[in-house]
């Protein structure tokens, strides 16, 4: 039995939890047998009418006996047979859970069964009800409690203030697209009813908003309009189609009949008939022919009226219509997608002259919404359209989509728009997950996708948005149908072949708002006693039309968060938000007869000790004891908490034993020494096993046992290790581990040594805990190759590799220098030395960025065109330069530094500010542009004085950001034409005539969605092109444009110019937590991006900040993100994240000068998510990187015609790097 088996055996002894029998989805019966609370989902905790019992008493409900339950076929809902009936049965029906291996559960519904909720009943005065859903398995589970007159609260208190009133709520809902209607109608009639009731009835989540596309959208099975007869300006041939009369209209009428609330329908057009469009097709880029006020625009306006007329004939009326779905999508739309392009000015004129008057003259009291596109366009669009009094008179509100929310903060867009136009409401009209950048369109049971929804809703409601509408009500297992093939996810997924549908976590997240916050509710004041940086607690409070209060609380962290609620009119609630959960609290606000809470409790001034202590120690036994043993029927009842007293995980050796060290697997004396140590370690494992087993079996986890388990983990690492120093593993509850480093200890790798011919080495990292773990193997010549295998072809040669690295921002430098000298040295060696991952690219900002603590440039003296007062700052001379010099000193490989400017001095800019929309004054060739070009040269001069020379500079960081109104941090706007002329006339000649003529120039340095257009504009000018070496790209909007239509096309158009990825970070999207310590998926996203880019001609990949703090900063503009290294200076430690090791699988093994080679795949591996790329190193060795993003192991083979075969397995959620020498011809 190997070391892995031994430790696995020990852990099984420690955790005697019965495994679920049968297939993954067949969990209900076994869970019932165990009495696990997380499986009695739905509203089973809710008491029926007249049910006795005090607040907080949990009712067990009705649960099928496993022995009496009929066996179910795969994918079908088990029918309950014999049941145990308990007192006070809830009227609601519980969830039938199914686990598809994506982190949480779905609830399965069919023609005969679906989980339901009781109609909402307000609690008695003095009490409250709480509905809770969680990643652990709860789904809108109801419980009750009573307000208290006093509270010993933890450090976080939410205080209600109903005297502060904000926007009214319009509601929540989804969209009845053609695809949604088709999927609903695939089901039997009873299953259809269950689905519609789940959305619209009192037994469901009570949606009240429904968006209806006017004619086709991408979520149709064909492109069409309602009048395809050319030149029919009178619309005499306007007809609804089968998708309307046979699908959407019948379903809308059924939803209207089921709903107790008034349903508000609103319509959105995707495209006009082809004969009205400038490109003559309903698909692709195009706008309406002519101009506002002409026959095309008036006909298009009447098209809206005809649509409303025809639906009204079926007794379906519309509350509102949007002027156009995503009018700016034409900038990014693939050629097959339906859209009409409008600028803000064009929409203003169309509304003022055509659509507004047409609606006003019609019998329809339908309200008009403008924009219906990303919030990045606000408040600019609102100013253009609503600044016109005529257009503003017809417009009731502004519609917003969520897809680019990460780019612009809500305060700069939504709140700014509300303050400018408070009489026009804001409404979110489309959102979905699973689009483009996600690895699965449909991810059944993914809790994080529901989390994204709730985070968005809470964020935008707190910034004056009045409602939130999801995209498709129901999709199939592929995420369609969709004739454009851009499949996405949905809260309800239909499997028509089995007559079942699955209610996803997204469904229940939406229900926490839609069921409890009806139309007419109003957001009220809610004060948080302290900012909760680590717990990610989000919240909003509203008062309902019936006077009840609703508070929604979202916990996106992996930790339970104690907090308090104070309503001055009612009292206190002492409560806990479980890890990965959402809660809705509901109560009536009436003064109680006996007492009234008049002041908040005194809050502790020190650290939140209970929170810190509960999660400081990462020992495995402690985590699982709390999560599992306490719920096991044989475990004793836990009446008190067993908290861990250490603030830091330690790995002490047992008495009389030395700390284990890692040894290589070489033969000879070293191997003998290794075997001796293995024996010692095994004896030590045996000696501590009994003590640890006894403490864990009691359900208590003291610090001694925690330390022993920590030592066991380190000992296991010693048994498996093959070189360097092992990871000091720490678990923060986010799915995987970080490696902790300090002044005295940090994990390392041995310098890379190529294996002997005929053998290979493999380095592996995994979600399960491996970190660049080395093993060896031999090639075979008679292997039975698996169905899926990779065949090397070194005759096919592609781009050469420049390298991999990160950015030394001010924030990174501040964090590195916040550590002690020894810890700093460990951090830099981890990145740059042979014992680390050997970065060779370093990006250096020229002056300040958002990741600075202040705004500055190097030449802030007004009118200093000669730059006589140009000076580096302390951020350079005392921070970045010393760190760069130290990195060069520890690196064996030469470092390639490149610089990027964020903004020019304000006196050079049109808007006189470092932030916001602005570009250089004047025009290329003038004094402003010459001074800005000279600024680059002066920067290079000053760094050269410190013996730091640069390989390249980029012409400007994200030049398109400077075209965005109210852009929140430093930027300098350039169009491609402006950048072309600046390079040709100013920057190119300045570099060529300087002592830095060797410095290469990189254009764009922005999102790849701008390609190939940007490259075509700049590089087709021969003068500009003569100064340029490459094209820099950022990853943030990769999901908007397919890689083959951007990078590959650009390479083939301009093969002599390299492509390099110059910035990436995670935690930047609005729905994401900023820092997630141990988040494996973030590292997996990095590797996916790197492999995808490398396989499409990109030569290198640069991460953003080398190191950030626990908050994801510092950052003066507060847009914190994650980093491969997170520093906790208060403890003089830093944590190497999974991202760090993912990057190391490339940077350490693929040095500069390597060349991508051919790699043939035997078959497409759709379900396994196996990704790969192969390289020939300058020393002749072969490197193959294989990424498995699926949770299942994947068997595969590797074939090198010159070396032989490798039979391999890629474990679930892992990355592997294979390295070998090809034999010389004589050796073959």
Secondary structure by P-SEA (a helix, b strand, c coil): ccaaaaaaaaaaaacccccccccccccaaaaaaacccccccccccccccccccccccccccbbbbccccccccccccccccbbbbbcccccbbbbbcccccccbbbbbbcccbbbbbcccccccccbbbbbbbcccccccbbbbbbbbcccccccbbbbbbccccccccccccccccaaaaaaaacccaaaaaaaaaaccccccccccbbbbbccccccccccccccccccccccccccccccccccaaaaaaaaaaacccbbbbbbbbcccccccccccccccccccccccccaaaaaaaaaaaaaaaaaaaaccccccccccccccccccccccbbbbbbcaaaaaaaaaccaaaaaaaccccbbbbcccccccccaaaaaaaaccaaaaaaccbbbbbccccccccccccaaaaaaacccbbbbbccccccccccccccccccaaaaaaaaaaaaaaaaaccccccccccccccccccccccccccccbbbccccccccccaaaaaaaaccccccccbbbbbbbbccccccccccbbbbbccccbbbbbbbbcccbbbbbbbbcccbbbbbccccccbbbbbbbbbccccccccccccccccccaaaaaaacccccaaaaaaaaccccccccccccccccccccccccccccccccbbbbcccccaaaaaaaaaaaaaaaaaaaaaaaaaaaaaaccccaaaaaaaaaaaaaaaaaaccccbbbccccccccbbbbbbcccbbbbbccccccccccbbbbbbcccccccbbbbbbbbccccccccbbbbbccccccccccccccccaaaaaaaacccaaaaaaaaaaccccccccccbbbbbccccccccccccccccccccccccccccccccccaaaaaaaaaaacccbbbbbbbbcccccccccccccccccccccccccaaaaaaaaaaaaaaaaaaaacccccccccccccccccccccccbbbbbcaaaaaaaaaccaaaaaaacccccbbbbcccccccccaaaaaaccccaaaaaaccbbbbbccccccccccccaaaaaaacccbbbbbccccccccccccccccccaaaaaaaaaaaaaaaaaccccccccccccccccccccccccccccbbbccccccccccaaaaaaaaccccccccbbbbbbbbccccccccccbbbbbccccbbbbbbbbcccbbbbbbbbcccbbbbbccccccbbbbbbbbccccccc
